[in-house]
């Protein structure tokens, strides 16, 4: 029995060593690619072609303003709220019977919203 236990212990250590060797072989295979690299020509020294590109410097802000205005007009056209008594009468095709007076608090809030 002792001899069989000894053989099992030796085989277990051999198995652990083989697993470690297999793992290190897999790591080495992944870490070193099999492709060969051939340099066809040496890289030239760097140089700057254009130090200033005036056309792009001028067009950038101009196009940004145009896009910004386009977005502003688009968002304004998406606003379908009724803003006056005349608009309400026009859309509903009935006369307006009463309105709510514009208080000072509401005006100050609108001014703050417009300023901020």
C-alpha positions as CSV (number, residue, x, y, z in Angstrom):
1,X,0.0,0.0,0.0
2,X,2.8,2.5,0.9
3,X,4.4,1.8,-2.5
4,X,1.1,2.6,-4.4
5,X,0.6,5.8,-2.3
6,X,4.2,6.8,-3.1
7,X,3.6,6.2,-6.9
8,X,0.3,8.2,-6.8
9,X,2.2,11.1,-5.1
10,X,4.9,11.0,-7.7
11,X,2.4,11.0,-10.5
12,X,0.4,13.9,-9.0
13,X,3.6,16.0,-8.8
14,X,4.4,15.1,-12.4
15,X,0.9,16.1,-13.4
16,X,1.3,19.5,-11.7
17,X,4.6,20.1,-13.4
18,X,3.1,19.2,-16.8
19,X,0.2,21.6,-16.2
20,X,2.6,24.4,-15.3
21,X,4.7,23.8,-18.4
22,X,1.6,23.7,-20.6
23,X,0.4,27.0,-19.1
24,X,3.8,28.7,-19.6
25,X,3.9,27.4,-23.2
26,X,0.5,28.8,-23.9
27,X,1.5,32.2,-22.5
28,X,4.7,32.2,-24.6
29,X,2.7,31.3,-27.7
30,X,0.3,34.2,-27.1
31,X,3.0,36.7,-26.2
32,X,5.2,36.1,-29.3
33,X,3.3,36.4,-32.6
34,X,4.5,34.1,-35.4
35,X,4.5,36.9,-38.0
36,X,7.8,38.1,-39.3
37,X,8.2,41.8,-40.0
38,X,10.3,43.1,-42.9
39,X,11.3,46.7,-43.1
40,X,11.1,47.7,-46.8
41,X,12.4,51.2,-46.5
42,X,13.5,53.5,-43.6
43,X,11.2,56.2,-42.4
44,X,12.0,59.8,-43.6
45,X,12.6,62.7,-41.3
46,X,9.4,64.5,-40.2
47,X,8.5,67.9,-41.7
48,X,5.5,70.2,-41.4
49,X,3.6,70.8,-44.7
50,X,1.3,73.6,-43.6
51,X,2.0,75.5,-40.4
52,X,-1.3,77.5,-40.6
53,X,-4.4,76.5,-42.5
54,X,-6.2,79.8,-42.9
55,X,-9.1,78.4,-44.8
56,X,-10.0,75.9,-42.0
57,X,-9.4,78.6,-39.4
58,X,-11.9,80.9,-41.1
59,X,-14.5,78.3,-42.0
60,X,-14.7,76.7,-38.6
61,X,-16.3,79.5,-36.7
62,X,-18.4,80.5,-39.8
63,X,-19.9,77.0,-40.2
64,X,-20.4,76.7,-36.4
65,X,-22.5,79.9,-36.5
66,X,-24.5,78.6,-39.4
67,X,-25.2,75.3,-37.7
68,X,-26.1,77.0,-34.5
69,X,-28.6,79.3,-36.2
70,X,-30.1,76.3,-38.0
71,X,-30.6,74.5,-34.8
72,X,-32.1,77.6,-33.1
73,X,-34.6,78.1,-36.0
74,X,-35.4,74.3,-36.0
75,X,-36.1,74.4,-32.2
76,X,-38.2,77.5,-32.6
77,X,-40.3,75.9,-35.3
78,X,-40.9,73.0,-33.0
79,X,-42.6,75.3,-30.4
80,X,-46.4,75.0,-31.0
81,X,-47.6,76.9,-28.0
82,X,-50.2,79.7,-28.2
83,X,-48.6,83.0,-27.2
84,X,-51.3,85.5,-27.7
85,X,-55.1,86.1,-27.5
86,X,-55.2,86.5,-31.3
87,X,-53.5,83.2,-31.9
88,X,-56.0,81.4,-29.5
89,X,-59.0,82.9,-31.4
90,X,-57.4,82.0,-34.7
91,X,-56.8,78.3,-33.8
92,X,-60.0,77.7,-31.9
93,X,-62.2,79.8,-34.1
94,X,-64.1,81.1,-31.1
95,X,-63.8,84.3,-29.2
96,X,-61.7,84.4,-26.0
97,X,-64.1,85.1,-23.1
98,X,-61.5,85.8,-20.4
99,X,-57.8,86.0,-19.8
100,X,-55.6,85.7,-16.7
101,X,-53.8,89.0,-15.8
102,X,-50.0,89.0,-16.1
103,X,-48.8,89.5,-12.5
104,X,-45.5,91.1,-11.6
105,X,-44.2,87.8,-10.2
106,X,-44.8,86.0,-13.5
107,X,-43.1,88.9,-15.4
108,X,-40.0,88.8,-13.2
109,X,-39.7,85.0,-13.6
110,X,-39.9,85.4,-17.4
111,X,-37.3,88.1,-17.4
112,X,-35.0,85.9,-15.2
113,X,-35.5,83.0,-17.6
114,X,-34.8,85.1,-20.6
115,X,-31.6,86.6,-19.0
116,X,-30.3,83.3,-17.7
